[in-house]
Amino acid sequence: MLNLNGITVRLGGRTILDGASAALPPGSRVGLIGRNGAGKSTLVRVIAGMLEPDDGTADMPRGARLGYIAQEAPSGTATPFDTVLAADTERAALMLESETTEDHDRLGDVYERLIAIDAYTAPMRAAQILLGLGFDEDMQQRPLDSFSGGWKMRVALAALLFSQPDLLLLDEPSNHLDLEAVMWLEDFLVSYKATIVVVSHERDFLNNVVDHILHLQNGKITLYPGGYDSFERQRAERMAQLAAAKANQDIQRAKLQDYVARNSARASTAKQAQSRQKMLAKMQPIAELANDPSLSFDFPDPSELRPPLITLDMASVGYSETPILKRLNMRLDPDDRVALLGRNGNGKTTLARLLAAQLAPLDGEMNASGKMKVGYFTQYQVEELDADDTPLEHMTRIMRGASPAAVRAQLGRFGFSGDKAVGKVGKMSGGEKARLALALITRDAPHMLILDEPTNHLDVDAREALIQALNSYTGAVVLVSHDRHMLEMTADRLVLVDNGTAKEFDGSLDDYIAFVLAGDKQPEAKGKSAAKKDKAKPIDRDADKARRKAIRECEAEIARLTTDRNAIDRAMFDPKTAEPRYAKLAMSDLMKRRADVQAQIEAAEATWLEATEALEAA
């Protein structure tokens, strides 16, 4: 269906794509992945015909229709429903012709084609797609200009899906969606019959949707069968093979160089030395796999506070005098990990701002510990960073009075050391800006982190690093995210924000996903009946706390061991950047160390699983 033949792209004197080649099977669903800045969007633009490569081609079958969302969101007085219907240009043209043509023979052809393309069910299909992406009947009939930029991009996505192209290109489609819309999109794409190429950093999304992974690294692309987890396993095997091959090549190269050095000057062995010198010249170096040492999140642990941190008692919150959420009853303790669920517009951000003390309750009571410090992250903080300043200038300004060493130490926790600390923010990637914003909000070791969509600019590896950091952090966490993998790995309490209030969700994340996908009425959160049940069998909070502590300790141990394993991998694949403790070890010793650490990780994961099951049973 799609053949990428030796595509090379140079931008600003830098080679982004370097002879990238791959053949995508017809009807495949391909996840395009790579680190931030690797060139994923550049490759998508080449495929879409929006960027001419310096060399190579992207070939599709003649007559195949390609669909790609333009950067500009739709606008004007047209409604989302009309905009989506108009996206099928053939249908729109045929419908107009059926109303205007006076040629009876042509009219018959038009009706025949309208039936063939299922034109008369189009309004129903358009409405279903818009509903799946969060537009109720009223919203579908409002003018586009009444919506925010994020909702307009949803309309653009709906129009693209409705047009049913033969090759569907999606560049991070979930960035403007909530969890419910992401799950609907997954379900839609799984049943999509044509070829899909999707750029995504969400592990669960990739596992559920794609059947191939196209990995972009160092300007080259490699196609792997299967979802993201399968890709991870295949890449690990490939890395081990490359490491062994490189180690063998280094040994062979050293022997040849030693022979040449010892025998070049002797007449009796000069010819053999010249022969080995030619062998050295022809020996192609095995590429060393890149490892980004700046991929770092390390939240400072707060001082201890007695629980609870926050209690809400029949509180209401909103803007001006209009409440968005009412009857809020909630308690947050220092070791809580809470995920806020619910569609965009239901009030998740409003509740987060209340907990962060950016909004005061309109009614009821909110009590918070007087010594509590809160770190609140939103995408607005990323967008409001001064492009002309450096991370060091940002941190110095916000940590007024702190020593230069303390400022540098906080930046170092998030990978901004050395030259990284003094580079202009305007030249940083979205992921680097997100890391800087997280560094800024945690400069005073907050007791609670409130993170509103923290992963939008982070690639898969960065998201994993953030998950490990959150699990090692000893304060409370309140999380709003459409990344299910992050929610599953960090949250142990679910709160559903819906119908003008927020209540504990009585079920797991899988239960919530099942109800959303089934389109059923979402289950009641814990209400009076659940409260009576709880009273009949009191919750042992001390035992629960001990279990949660054991889980945290396991997670911290897994994170530590994973860091050790990564350091060993770096020593195997890139000795120049190896940590001193591993720099002088032989390859065989490194491989043995790695096997030992991997065994410890598996043992810790087994302990974690037992502790988690015990907590769930309790």
JOTAPE-V19626 format. One record per residue. N is the residue number from 1. RES is the residue in three letters. PHI is phi in radians with two decimals (999 if undefined). BURIAL is + if it has 16 or more other C-alpha atoms within 10 Angstrom, else -. Layout:
BEGIN
n-><N;N>
res-><RES;RES>
phi-><PHI;PHI>
burial-><BURIAL;BURIAL>
END
This chain:
BEGIN
n-><1;2;3;4;5;6;7;8;9;10;11;12;13;14;15;16;17;18;19;20;21;22;23;24;25;26;27;28;29;30;31;32;33;34;35;36;37;38;39;40;41;42;43;44;45;46;47;48;49;50;51;52;53;54;55;56;57;58;59;60;61;62;63;64;65;66;67;68;69;70;71;72;73;74;75;76;77;78;79;80;81;82;83;84;85;86;87;88;89;90;91;92;93;94;95;96;97;98;99;100;101;102;103;104;105;106;107;108;109;110;111;112;113;114;115;116;117;118;119;120;121;122;123;124;125;126;127;128;129;130;131;132;133;134;135;136;137;138;139;140;141;142;143;144;145;146;147;148;149;150;151;152;153;154;155;156;157;158;159;160;161;162;163;164;165;166;167;168;169;170;171;172;173;174;175;176;177;178;179;180;181;182;183;184;185;186;187;188;189;190;191;192;193;194;195;196;197;198;199;200;201;202;203;204;205;206;207;208;209;210;211;212;213;214;215;216;217;218;219;220;221;222;223;224;225;226;227;228;229;230;231;232;233;234;235;236;237;238;239;240;241;242;243;244;245;246;247;248;249;250;251;252;253;254;255;256;257;258;259;260;261;262;263;264;265;266;267;268;269;270;271;272;273;274;275;276;277;278;279;280;281;282;283;284;285;286;287;288;289;290;291;292;293;294;295;296;297;298;299;300;301;302;303;304;305;306;307;308;309;310;311;312;313;314;315;316;317;318;319;320;321;322;323;324;325;326;327;328;329;330;331;332;333;334;335;336;337;338;339;340;341;342;343;344;345;346;347;348;349;350;351;352;353;354;355;356;357;358;359;360;361;362;363;364;365;366;367;368;369;370;371;372;373;374;375;376;377;378;379;380;381;382;383;384;385;386;387;388;389;390;391;392;393;394;395;396;397;398;399;400;401;402;403;404;405;406;407;408;409;410;411;412;413;414;415;416;417;418;419;420;421;422;423;424;425;426;427;428;429;430;431;432;433;434;435;436;437;438;439;440;441;442;443;444;445;446;447;448;449;450;451;452;453;454;455;456;457;458;459;460;461;462;463;464;465;466;467;468;469;470;471;472;473;474;475;476;477;478;479;480;481;482;483;484;485;486;487;488;489;490;491;492;493;494;495;496;497;498;499;500;501;502;503;504;505;506;507;508;509;510;511;512;513;514;515;516;517;518;519;520;521;522;523;524;525;526;527;528;529;530;531;532;533;534;535;536;537;538;539;540;541;542;543;544;545;546;547;548;549;550;551;552;553;554;555;556;557;558;559;560;561;562;563;564;565;566;567;568;569;570;571;572;573;574;575;576;577;578;579;580;581;582;583;584;585;586;587;588;589;590;591;592;593;594;595;596;597;598;599;600;601;602;603;604;605;606;607;608;609;610;611;612;613;614;615;616;617;618>
res-><MET;LEU;ASN;LEU;ASN;GLY;ILE;THR;VAL;ARG;LEU;GLY;GLY;ARG;THR;ILE;LEU;ASP;GLY;ALA;SER;ALA;ALA;LEU;PRO;PRO;GLY;SER;ARG;VAL;GLY;LEU;ILE;GLY;ARG;ASN;GLY;ALA;GLY;LYS;SER;THR;LEU;VAL;ARG;VAL;ILE;ALA;GLY;MET;LEU;GLU;PRO;ASP;ASP;GLY;THR;ALA;ASP;MET;PRO;ARG;GLY;ALA;ARG;LEU;GLY;TYR;ILE;ALA;GLN;GLU;ALA;PRO;SER;GLY;THR;ALA;THR;PRO;PHE;ASP;THR;VAL;LEU;ALA;ALA;ASP;THR;GLU;ARG;ALA;ALA;LEU;MET;LEU;GLU;SER;GLU;THR;THR;GLU;ASP;HIS;ASP;ARG;LEU;GLY;ASP;VAL;TYR;GLU;ARG;LEU;ILE;ALA;ILE;ASP;ALA;TYR;THR;ALA;PRO;MET;ARG;ALA;ALA;GLN;ILE;LEU;LEU;GLY;LEU;GLY;PHE;ASP;GLU;ASP;MET;GLN;GLN;ARG;PRO;LEU;ASP;SER;PHE;SER;GLY;GLY;TRP;LYS;MET;ARG;VAL;ALA;LEU;ALA;ALA;LEU;LEU;PHE;SER;GLN;PRO;ASP;LEU;LEU;LEU;LEU;ASP;GLU;PRO;SER;ASN;HIS;LEU;ASP;LEU;GLU;ALA;VAL;MET;TRP;LEU;GLU;ASP;PHE;LEU;VAL;SER;TYR;LYS;ALA;THR;ILE;VAL;VAL;VAL;SER;HIS;GLU;ARG;ASP;PHE;LEU;ASN;ASN;VAL;VAL;ASP;HIS;ILE;LEU;HIS;LEU;GLN;ASN;GLY;LYS;ILE;THR;LEU;TYR;PRO;GLY;GLY;TYR;ASP;SER;PHE;GLU;ARG;GLN;ARG;ALA;GLU;ARG;MET;ALA;GLN;LEU;ALA;ALA;ALA;LYS;ALA;ASN;GLN;ASP;ILE;GLN;ARG;ALA;LYS;LEU;GLN;ASP;TYR;VAL;ALA;ARG;ASN;SER;ALA;ARG;ALA;SER;THR;ALA;LYS;GLN;ALA;GLN;SER;ARG;GLN;LYS;MET;LEU;ALA;LYS;MET;GLN;PRO;ILE;ALA;GLU;LEU;ALA;ASN;ASP;PRO;SER;LEU;SER;PHE;ASP;PHE;PRO;ASP;PRO;SER;GLU;LEU;ARG;PRO;PRO;LEU;ILE;THR;LEU;ASP;MET;ALA;SER;VAL;GLY;TYR;SER;GLU;THR;PRO;ILE;LEU;LYS;ARG;LEU;ASN;MET;ARG;LEU;ASP;PRO;ASP;ASP;ARG;VAL;ALA;LEU;LEU;GLY;ARG;ASN;GLY;ASN;GLY;LYS;THR;THR;LEU;ALA;ARG;LEU;LEU;ALA;ALA;GLN;LEU;ALA;PRO;LEU;ASP;GLY;GLU;MET;ASN;ALA;SER;GLY;LYS;MET;LYS;VAL;GLY;TYR;PHE;THR;GLN;TYR;GLN;VAL;GLU;GLU;LEU;ASP;ALA;ASP;ASP;THR;PRO;LEU;GLU;HIS;MET;THR;ARG;ILE;MET;ARG;GLY;ALA;SER;PRO;ALA;ALA;VAL;ARG;ALA;GLN;LEU;GLY;ARG;PHE;GLY;PHE;SER;GLY;ASP;LYS;ALA;VAL;GLY;LYS;VAL;GLY;LYS;MET;SER;GLY;GLY;GLU;LYS;ALA;ARG;LEU;ALA;LEU;ALA;LEU;ILE;THR;ARG;ASP;ALA;PRO;HIS;MET;LEU;ILE;LEU;ASP;GLU;PRO;THR;ASN;HIS;LEU;ASP;VAL;ASP;ALA;ARG;GLU;ALA;LEU;ILE;GLN;ALA;LEU;ASN;SER;TYR;THR;GLY;ALA;VAL;VAL;LEU;VAL;SER;HIS;ASP;ARG;HIS;MET;LEU;GLU;MET;THR;ALA;ASP;ARG;LEU;VAL;LEU;VAL;ASP;ASN;GLY;THR;ALA;LYS;GLU;PHE;ASP;GLY;SER;LEU;ASP;ASP;TYR;ILE;ALA;PHE;VAL;LEU;ALA;GLY;ASP;LYS;GLN;PRO;GLU;ALA;LYS;GLY;LYS;SER;ALA;ALA;LYS;LYS;ASP;LYS;ALA;LYS;PRO;ILE;ASP;ARG;ASP;ALA;ASP;LYS;ALA;ARG;ARG;LYS;ALA;ILE;ARG;GLU;CYS;GLU;ALA;GLU;ILE;ALA;ARG;LEU;THR;THR;ASP;ARG;ASN;ALA;ILE;ASP;ARG;ALA;MET;PHE;ASP;PRO;LYS;THR;ALA;GLU;PRO;ARG;TYR;ALA;LYS;LEU;ALA;MET;SER;ASP;LEU;MET;LYS;ARG;ARG;ALA;ASP;VAL;GLN;ALA;GLN;ILE;GLU;ALA;ALA;GLU;ALA;THR;TRP;LEU;GLU;ALA;THR;GLU;ALA;LEU;GLU;ALA;ALA>
phi-><999;-2.37;-2.02;-1.79;-2.03;0.95;-1.31;-2.16;-2.32;-2.07;-2.24;1.03;1.42;-1.98;-1.42;-1.55;-2.06;-2.26;1.13;-1.26;-2.40;-2.92;-2.06;-1.59;-1.12;-1.03;1.29;-1.39;-1.99;-1.95;-1.66;-1.61;-2.24;2.87;-1.14;-0.96;1.52;-1.26;2.05;-1.09;-1.14;-1.10;-1.11;-1.07;-1.16;-1.13;-1.07;-1.33;1.39;-1.57;-2.44;-1.48;-1.25;-1.19;-2.71;1.57;-2.47;-2.04;-1.86;-2.18;-1.03;-1.02;1.51;-1.21;-1.66;-1.94;-2.13;-2.62;-1.37;-1.21;-1.18;-1.49;-1.30;-1.14;-2.61;2.04;-1.69;-1.13;-1.53;-0.98;-1.08;-1.15;-1.10;-1.19;-1.03;-1.22;-1.17;-1.49;-1.14;-1.12;-1.08;-1.04;-1.18;-1.18;-1.10;-1.13;-1.14;-1.12;-1.60;-2.05;-1.26;-1.94;-1.52;-1.14;-1.11;-1.14;-1.08;-1.09;-1.10;-1.09;-1.10;-1.11;-1.20;-1.06;-1.18;-1.11;-1.64;1.03;-1.18;-1.41;-1.67;-1.02;-1.00;-1.14;-1.12;-1.09;-1.13;-1.14;-1.13;-1.10;-1.09;-1.07;-1.60;1.81;-1.68;-1.35;-1.03;-1.15;-1.14;-1.15;-1.86;-1.50;-1.15;-0.99;-1.20;-1.51;-1.82;-1.29;-1.05;-1.11;-1.23;-1.12;-1.17;-1.14;-1.08;-1.07;-1.15;-1.06;-1.11;-1.14;-1.12;-1.17;-1.26;0.89;-1.25;-1.29;-2.25;-1.77;-1.84;-2.22;-1.88;0.86;-1.17;-1.48;-1.05;-1.82;-1.96;-1.57;-1.03;-1.13;-1.20;-1.09;-1.13;-1.11;-1.07;-0.97;-1.07;-1.15;-1.21;-1.07;-1.64;-1.28;-1.50;-1.62;-1.40;-2.21;-2.15;-2.21;-1.56;-2.65;-1.96;-1.73;-1.03;-1.12;-1.01;-1.15;-1.11;-1.49;-1.86;-1.58;-2.04;-2.51;-2.05;-1.85;-1.67;-1.86;-2.65;0.94;1.41;-1.89;-2.17;-2.28;-1.69;-2.06;-1.33;1.71;-1.48;-1.19;-1.07;-1.11;-1.05;-1.03;-1.15;-1.15;-1.17;-1.07;-1.12;-1.14;-1.10;-1.11;-1.12;-1.10;-1.11;-1.13;-1.12;-1.18;-1.08;-1.12;-1.14;-1.10;-1.13;-1.12;-1.08;-1.08;-1.13;-1.12;-1.11;-1.13;-1.12;-1.06;-1.11;-1.46;-2.09;-1.14;-1.47;-1.60;-1.06;-1.22;-2.13;-1.07;-1.13;-1.13;-1.12;-1.12;-1.08;-1.22;-1.12;-1.16;-1.08;-1.08;-1.14;-1.45;-1.22;-1.38;-1.17;-1.43;-1.08;-1.45;-1.32;-1.31;-2.38;-1.61;-1.23;-1.47;-1.32;-2.55;-2.36;-2.59;-1.37;-1.17;-1.32;-1.40;-1.24;-1.34;-2.26;-1.30;-1.28;-1.48;-1.36;-2.49;-2.27;-2.00;-2.24;0.87;-1.47;-2.13;-2.56;-3.10;-2.14;1.00;-1.90;-1.74;-1.32;-1.64;-2.19;-2.28;0.92;-1.51;-2.19;-2.72;-2.30;-2.12;-1.86;-1.06;-1.84;-1.32;-2.27;-2.02;-1.90;-1.63;-1.86;2.31;-1.14;-1.02;1.65;-1.45;2.10;-1.07;-1.17;-1.07;-1.14;-1.08;-1.20;-1.12;-1.13;-1.48;1.14;-1.48;-2.19;-1.69;-1.13;-1.39;-2.71;1.30;-2.24;-2.31;-2.00;-2.33;-1.04;-1.12;-1.66;-1.25;-2.00;-2.11;-1.85;-2.03;-1.90;-2.41;-1.13;-1.09;-1.14;-1.15;-1.22;-1.61;-1.08;-1.32;-1.12;-1.54;-1.64;-1.79;-0.97;-1.12;-1.19;-1.04;-1.24;-1.09;-1.17;-1.47;-1.79;-0.99;1.64;-1.35;-1.25;-0.97;-1.13;-1.16;-1.09;-1.12;-1.14;-1.14;-1.12;-1.11;-1.04;-2.02;1.50;-1.78;-2.11;1.05;-1.15;-1.06;-1.33;-2.06;-1.46;-1.18;-1.08;-1.07;-1.73;-1.52;-1.30;-1.05;-1.15;-1.16;-1.13;-1.10;-1.10;-1.13;-1.07;-1.15;-1.11;-1.20;-1.33;-1.90;-1.13;-1.93;0.91;-1.17;-1.43;-2.45;-1.85;-2.01;-2.02;-1.80;0.90;-1.37;-1.76;-0.98;-1.88;-1.81;-1.39;-1.05;-1.13;-1.15;-1.13;-1.11;-1.11;-1.15;-1.05;-1.07;-1.15;-1.13;-1.26;-1.53;-1.22;-1.66;-1.56;-1.48;-2.32;-2.07;-2.19;-2.02;-2.78;-1.70;-1.56;-1.09;-1.03;-1.14;-1.09;-1.14;-1.48;-2.08;-1.56;-2.10;-2.35;-2.02;-2.14;-1.64;-1.71;-2.85;0.95;1.34;-2.64;-2.45;-2.44;-0.99;-1.53;-1.55;2.79;-1.60;-1.11;-1.08;-1.08;-1.10;-1.06;-1.08;-1.16;-1.13;-1.16;-1.30;1.28;-1.39;-1.11;-1.13;-1.10;-1.07;-1.30;-1.05;-2.07;-1.15;-1.11;-1.17;-1.12;-1.09;-1.09;-1.11;-1.19;-1.16;-2.29;-1.03;-1.40;-1.46;-1.14;-1.12;-1.15;-1.05;-1.11;-1.12;-1.13;-1.11;-1.10;-1.09;-1.13;-1.06;-1.09;-1.09;-1.13;-1.13;-1.14;-1.10;-1.11;-1.12;-1.15;-1.12;-1.09;-1.09;-1.10;-1.11;-1.15;-1.15;-1.03;-1.11;-1.14;-1.30;-1.68;-2.52;-0.98;-1.11;-1.83;-1.16;-1.19;-0.93;-1.19;-2.00;-1.07;-1.75;-1.37;-1.24;-1.03;-1.10;-1.18;-1.11;-1.16;-1.16;-1.02;-1.10;-1.10;-1.12;-1.13;-1.07;-1.10;-1.15;-1.08;-1.12;-1.16;-1.13;-1.14;-1.13;-1.11;-1.05;-1.10;-1.09;-1.13;-1.15;-1.11;-1.13;-1.14;-1.13;-1.12;-1.18>
burial-><+;+;+;+;+;+;+;+;+;-;-;-;-;-;-;+;+;+;+;+;+;+;-;+;-;-;+;+;+;+;+;+;+;+;+;+;-;+;+;+;+;+;+;+;+;+;+;+;-;-;-;+;+;-;-;+;+;+;-;+;-;-;-;-;-;+;+;+;+;-;-;-;+;+;+;-;-;-;+;+;+;+;+;+;+;+;+;+;-;-;+;-;-;+;+;-;-;+;-;-;-;-;-;-;-;-;+;-;-;+;-;-;-;+;-;-;-;-;+;-;-;+;-;-;-;+;+;+;+;+;+;+;+;+;+;-;-;-;+;+;-;-;+;+;-;-;-;-;+;-;+;+;+;+;+;+;+;+;+;+;+;+;+;+;+;+;+;+;+;+;+;+;+;+;+;+;+;+;+;+;+;+;+;+;+;+;-;-;+;-;-;+;-;+;+;+;+;+;+;+;+;+;+;+;+;+;+;-;+;+;+;+;+;+;+;+;+;+;+;+;+;-;+;+;-;+;+;+;-;+;+;-;-;-;-;-;-;-;+;+;-;+;+;+;-;+;+;-;+;-;-;-;+;-;-;+;-;-;+;+;-;-;+;+;-;-;-;-;-;-;-;-;+;-;-;+;+;-;-;+;-;-;-;-;-;-;-;-;-;-;-;-;-;-;+;+;+;+;+;+;-;+;-;-;-;-;-;-;+;+;+;+;-;-;+;+;+;+;-;-;-;-;+;+;+;+;+;+;+;+;-;+;+;+;+;+;+;+;+;+;+;+;+;+;-;+;+;+;+;+;+;+;+;+;+;+;-;-;-;+;+;+;+;-;+;+;-;+;-;-;-;+;+;+;+;+;+;+;+;-;+;+;-;-;+;-;-;-;-;+;+;+;+;+;+;+;-;-;+;-;-;-;-;-;-;-;+;+;-;+;+;+;+;+;+;+;+;-;-;+;+;-;+;+;+;-;-;+;-;+;+;+;+;+;+;+;+;+;+;+;+;+;+;+;+;+;+;+;+;+;+;+;+;+;+;+;+;+;+;+;-;+;+;+;+;+;+;+;+;+;+;+;+;+;+;+;+;+;+;+;+;+;+;+;+;+;+;-;-;+;+;+;+;+;+;+;+;+;-;-;+;+;+;+;+;+;-;-;+;-;-;+;+;-;-;+;-;-;-;-;-;+;-;-;+;+;-;-;-;-;-;-;-;-;-;-;-;-;-;-;-;-;-;-;-;-;+;+;-;+;+;+;+;+;+;+;+;+;+;-;+;+;-;+;+;-;+;+;+;+;+;+;+;+;+;-;-;+;-;-;-;+;+;-;+;-;+;-;-;+;+;-;+;+;-;-;+;+;-;+;+;-;-;+;+;-;+;+;-;-;+;+;-;-;+;-;-;->
END
